[in-house]
Amino acid sequence: MTIRRTEDFRDKLLEAGVTLFARKGYHGTGVQDIVGRAGVPKGSFYNYFDSKEVFAAAILRHYAAQEAADWSRYAQLTDAADPLQALRAIYGRIVLDYEACDDRCGCLLGNFAGEIAQSSALCREAVRTTIADWRLGFADYLRRGQDYGSVRRDLTPEAMADLFWSAWEGSLLRMKLDDSVAPLHACVEAMFDLLFAIPT
């Protein structure tokens, strides 16, 4: 089935937005930059999005869908019976993705949270909704790990998921500052070996 031209324009705008917002941030990216990279007429932008802020919220949802698709693909590639080891394998692949990337731009959700969460209620809600969905999936792995016997039971899966999110986003910031994935490796090792594992 051939995608209609108008749908193709919207997809091109979204893909251009993900790239530019990741590299230059929200405030460093103009509508002209977006349509220029997308290769579409400037008027097309406002056919789909009422404003740059509305576009940014759509970008966050688009990015979240891409990340969810990657997560599902990595989960299918993991054959570990232990849910904790399966989760660790997923993040091992995510770290490899960052290692293979020329631009260490970090996480678009974290970048937006730091840049415009206080000034845009629309984008803040898009980020919060996406993080809430991620938290459910992450906590489910930890809950199953508790049932399996590999994850500690004195902390709730939700509390551990929240701690991981905070540590992971911090390590992504360090990655950008140091231009190195070493902080990501350190985060995964500390969280999985020290926080999630059953204390000895």
N, C-alpha and C positions, 0 to 999 in steps of 0.2 A: 504494500500500500504506500503510495506517495504522499508525503506530508504536504499539506497545503502551504502556499508561500507565506501566508500570514502567520501560521503556526511556526514556520521555520524562522521568521523574523523574531518572534518572541523567544524561541529557544536560543537563537544567536545572541540576543540581548542578555539573557540570563547567563549564558556561558561567559560572555565578555565581562559581565558584572562580577562574577565569582573571581575571575582572574585579577581584574583591576582592583577590586576592593581588598583582596588578599595582599596584593603587592603595595598599593598606595593608600589604602584606608578609605573610609567613607568621605572624609573631608578633602582628601587629596585627589579624588576622582570626580570629574564633571560629566554631565550628560553627553557633552561633545566627545569626551574620551571614550565613553561607552559605545556610542553609535559608530564612532570611527573604528574601534576595534571589531565591532560586530559586522561592520560593512553594510549597514542599513541606513536608510534616510532618517534624518533627525526627527521628522514628523512621526515616524513609526513608533518612537519611544512613547509618545504621549497617546498613541492609539491604545496602548496596553496598560500604561501606568500613569496615574494622575499626578504623581510627583516623584522626586528622587527618593523620598522617604518610603513611599509605597513600594517602589522598586526594590529598595534595600530589604524590606520585610519579605518580599517575594524571593529575593536572592537567598536569604537565610533559610527559607523553606526548601528552596531548590538544593542548596548545599546540604541540608539535613537529609534530604531524600537520597542524594549521592552517597553520603556517609553511611546511611542505613543499608543501601545496596551493597557497599563494600563490606560492611559488617556481616551481612547475610552470606556473601560469597566466601568470606574467610571462615565463617562458622561451618560451612559445608565442606571446606577443605580440611577441617580438624577432625581427627578420629579418636581423640582422647576420651576415655570413658569418664574420667574425673572432670566435672564441670570447671573446677578451678584451673586445671591444666589446659582445658579447652579455651577458657577465657584468656589465659596467659599467652597461648598460641596466637589468638586473634590479635592481641596487642603487639606480639612479636612481629607480625606481618605489617601492622600499622607503622611500627618503628622503621621497618625496612622501606616502606613507602616514603617516609620522610627522608631516609638516608639516600634514596635514589633521586630525590627531587633537587633540582638545581637551586630553586628559590625556597629558602626555609622561612615561609611566611606564617607558620603556626596554624592555629585553629581559627577559622573565620568567626565562629561563635564567640570565642574568647576575645578576639580582636574587637568585635563589635561591642561586646559587653564593656570593654575598657574605654572605647572611644565615644559611643553615643547612647549607652543605656540610660544615662541620666537625662538626656535631652530628647529622647524619642520613646514615648510610651509604646508606640506601635512596634518598633524594633525590639524593645525590651521584652515585650510579651512574646514575640516570635522566638527570641533566644530562650526565654524561660520555658516555653512549651516544648521546644526541642530538647532542652536539657532534662526536662521531666520525663520525656519519652525514653531518652537514653538511660536515665536512672532506673526506670522500670526493668529494662532489659538487662542491665548490668547487675542489679540486685537479684534478679531471677537466677542468674548463674551462681551468685554467692549463696543464695538460699538452697539451691540444688547441691552445691558443694557442702553445705552444712549437713544435708541429708545423706550425702555420700560419705561424709566423715573426714573431709580434707580442709574444711573451713571452720574457724573458731566460732563458738556459739555465744560468747559473752558480749558480743556486739551484734547489733541488728544488721542485716544485709543493706538496708537503706543508709544507715550511718556509715558503713564502710564504703558504700558507693559514693556518698558525699565527700568523704575524705579523699578517695581516689580522684574524684573530679578536680578538687582543689589542688592536689599534688600534681596531677597531670597537666593542668593548665599552667601551673607555675613552671613545670619542666619545659613546656613549649615556649614560654617566655625566655627561659634560660637558653634554649636552643637557638632562638633568634639572636640573642645577645652574644652568644659564644660561637655562632655559626657551626654548631656541632650537635650531633644526636646523642652525645654522651649523657646529657641530663635525662633524656628519655629512657635510656637503658637503666640508669640509676633509679629512676622512679619506678619502673616496672619491677626491678629486683627488690627494692625496699618494700613496696606495697604487697607484692605477692609472697615474698619470703618472710617478711617480718610482721606485716599488719594482718593479712588474711589468714596465714597459716595458723594452725593450732599451736599455742604456746607450749614449749617443752620445759 
